[in-house]
Amino acid sequence: MNLRPRPLGFVILMTSLSFSLPAAAADWSVPRDFATIQAAIDSPDVADGDRILVGPGSFAGALVTKSVHIQGVGRAVISSGPLHPSGLVLGFRLFNGSGGTTISHLRFTVDLPVINATFHKVDDVTVTQNTLVNPVQGISNWLGSGWEITQNEFADLRTRCGGGIAILVGDYTGGVVTDNVVSHNRISGTVHVSPGDCGGYSATGIVIYADFRWGAPGALHIAHNRVVKNHIALTSDTPSVVDVVALELTEAEDPDPLTHVIHDNAVGFNDLRGTTLQIALTPSDLDTANALSRNLGENRGHGLHPRALLD
């Protein structure tokens, strides 16, 4: 048999291509490879794009500083974690460098399951197929763009002179928040109002929020975000103190109410029939700057705006 020699140019080309290929992402196990999620994230062996498989069992959350995929297996529960400055218990707090992170298939029983760190713009985060049980504020996307918050299940909410919010997309730093998708989430149950709560605000299932309170810069633009095909059925156990709104678009204490920073967002095809007050707008003419349509059971009111927890 005659074997033709392989042309040298082909060998050189293949060698060159082999050096240009990116390293394959690795899988790491908690607790097999690392005792905690934080130890995995902090390890120099764990690189951006790697997957951290968590469980089964109960674990502490972590401060996320890398672009990793954190995935629960075997009914993994995040039942503790770092402390927020307010004393509330965090699940995952996202910092610069964690853009592109995915958090999925976990059960959370902490106060603040997912939230950005102050002034850290973290983009392209995916939070999907998690169960969040009775959080104060469930998934909080401050300043981030390109997030996908999809197919999560919320069972009850609670307040602490603020909070009582399942999903928040917003800003208070004067930035631009765009191209986020909040879809196919189920938010149901009771909002548990804390004893002695100060009241004067609304709990809510999903809120798009420009926060100018206490002289904060609020937002420059919160635009081109989509809130679609979510199911929200919430009731308050003390509505005389904190009532519930299914969906809110809120410019909280905006010093220029004639120029809307929340604009060109699409809110549609949501099932709101399980909540008495479905949509609240602050100011009330935000519907002229945003597309709100085809929400089941839609009615609109002028309830008190939510009191979001700033990170």
N, C-alpha and C positions, 0 to 999 in steps of 0.2 A: 504494500500500500504506500502510495506517495503522499506524504504530508507536506503541504505547502507551509513554508515559514510564515509566521505572522508578521506583517509589515511593522517596522520599528516605529513608524509614525503613529500607528494604532495603539501600541503599547504606551507610548508617551502620552497620547490623548487620554487613555483610560486612567493612567496614573494621575494625570492632572485633575480629571473629574473626581477621582476618589478623594483627593485632598479638599475639593470644594463642597463635598456633601456635609450637611450639618450633623452634629452628633445626635444619635437617637435619644429621645427622652427616656428617662428611667422611672421605674416604679419603686416606691419606698413604702414600707409598712409601719404603722403605729398600732400596737406596741412592739412588733417583732424587731424592726431595724432601729427604731428610736422609741424611747419610753413615752415621749410627748410630741404633740404636733409642733410646739415651739422649738423643741430640740431639732426636729427635722428641718424646719424653716431656717434655723440658725446655722445648720451644718454646712461647711464649705463643699461637701459632697453633693448636696442637693442644688440643682441648677434651675434656672428659669425654664419652664416648660415641663418639668418633672411632675409626676403624679404622686400625691401622698394619700395612701389608702388607709382609712381610719376605722378601727373596730375589729370585732364587735366589742361592746362595752360602753362605759361612760368616760368622757375625756374632758380636759380643759381646752378652751379655745386658745387663740394666739394672736400676737401682733404680726401682721403679714407684711413682709418687706421684699418679697420676691414674687414673680409671676408664676404661680404654681397652681396645680389642679388638686383641690382638697375634696376627696370623695369618700363618703361613708360606705361601709360594707357591714353586713350582718347587724343591722339596726343600731348603728353607732349613734350615741347621744352626746351632745355638747352640753354639759350640765354645770360647768364652772368656767372661769377664765380670768383674764386680767380685769382690774377695776377701772371703770370710767372715773374721771375727776369728781363726778357727782356721788360716787360710791356705788353706782349700779354695776352689775356684773356684765362684762362684755363676752361675746362669742369671738368674732373676728373683727379686728380693727385694722383698716387698710391704710398703708403708708405709701409714699412715693416709691416706685420700683415694683409695686404689686399690680400694675395695670395688666390686663389680660388674665387675671386670676379667675378660676372657676371654683364655686363652692356648691356641692351637690350631694343629694342622698343622705342628708344628716337630719337628726331630730334635735331641736334646740329647746332648752328649758331655762335659758338665761334671760336677763333683762333686755339686753341690746345685742341681738344675734349678729348683725352685720352693720358696720358703720365706718365711714371714712374718718381719718384723723384730721385735725384742724388744719385748714389751708393746704391740704395735700390733694392735688388733682389726680385722681385715679380713674383712668378710662378703661372701657372695653371689659368690664367685669361681667361675668355670668353667674347668677344665683338661681339655681333651678332644682326642682324636685326635692325640696326640703320640707320638713314639717316644723312649724314654729308654734310653741305652746305658751300662751299667755304672756307674750312679751310686753314690755313698756313701749318700745319702739322697735319694730321688727327688722326691716331692711331700709337703711337710711343711706341714700346716695346724695351726698352733699358735693356739688361741683363737678361730678363725673359725667362724661359723655360716652355714648356707645354701650351703655349697660343693657343687658337682657335679664329681666326679672320675670321668670316664667315658671308656671306649673308648680308653684309652691302652695302649701296648705297651711292656713292660719286657724288655730283653735283658741278663741278668746283673746282679749287684749286687757291691759290694765293701765291705770293712770298713776302718776306720782306728781301731782300738781303740774302736769304736762304729760306729753306722750299720749298713750292710747291710740297709737298710729301703727298700722300694719306696714305700709310702704310709703316712703317719702322720696321724691325727686326734687331737689331744690338747691338753693345757694344763698349764702349770706356774706360772701366775700367780694362781690362785684364782678363775678366771672360770667362765662357763657356755658350753658348746660344744654346739650342738644343730642338728638338721635338716640335717645333711650327708648326702650320698648318694655312696657309692663303688660303682660298678657297671660291669660289662662290661669290666673291665680284664684284660689278659693279662700275667702275670708269670712268666717262665720263665728257665731257664738255670742258671748256676753262681754261687754266692756265692764270690768270690775273697777269701780271708782274707789280710790284709797280712802280710808277713814280720815276725816278732817281735810280732805282735798280742798285747795283754794278755789277751784271752779273758775267760771268766767271764760271758758273755752270749749271747743268741741273735740271729741274724739273722732277719728275718721279711718276709713279703710285705706284709701289711696289719696295722696295729696301731692299736687305740684305747687311748690312753695318758694316764694321769693321773700326772704326775711330781712326786713329793714328795722326790726325792733332794736331798741336801745342804741340807735344811731348807726347800726351796721350798714355796710354798703349795699346790702341786698343782692341783686343780680343785674347784669347788663342785659342779657337775653336768656330766657328759658324758652326754647323754641324747637319745633320739629320733633317733639317727643310724641309717642303713641301710647295710649292707655286703652286697650281693646280686649274684649272677650273675657273679662274678669267677672266673678260672681261674688257679690258682697251682701251678706245678711247678718247685720249686727244690731244688738239692742244694749242699752245701758242699764245697769242695775240701780243707778241713781240719776235719772235724767234731769232732775231738778238742779243738780250740781254740774254734771258733765253729760250732755246729750251726744248723739252720734249722727254723723253725716257719712254717707257711703263714699262720695267723691268730692274733693274740694280743689279748686284753683284759687290760690290765695297770695295776694301781695300784701303781706302783713305790715301795716303802718307805713306804706309807701308814701314818701313825701311829695311825689308827683303823680297823683292818681289819674291824671289825664293822659299820660304816656305809659302804655302797658309794656312791662318787661316780659310778661307771660303772653306769648302770642304764637300763632300758627302751630298749635298743638292739636292732635286729633284724639278725641275721647268718644268712643263709640262701641256699640254692640256689647255693652256690659249689662249684666243682669243684676239689677239693684232692688228687686222686688222685696227682698227680705229686710230692708232698712226703711224706716218711716220717711226720713228726709234723705233724698237720693243725691242731690247735687247742690252745693253751695259755692257761690262765687263772691270773692272779695277783691276788688269792687264788683258790683252787680253786673256791670256791662262787659265783663271779660268774655262773655259769649260772642261779642262782636269781633273779637280778635282771635278766637279759637273755634275749632270745628267740634261742636258737641251734637251728636246725632245718634239715633237708633239705639238708645239705651233703654232696656226694658224697665217699665214702671217709672220712667223718669218724671220727677217733679223737681222744682227748684225753689230754694228758699234763701234766706239771708241770715243763717245761723252764725254763731260766734266762730271766728277762725280758730284753727288748732294751735296748740302751744307746743311747737316742736322743740326737742332737746338739741341744742347746739353742741357739737363735739369739740 
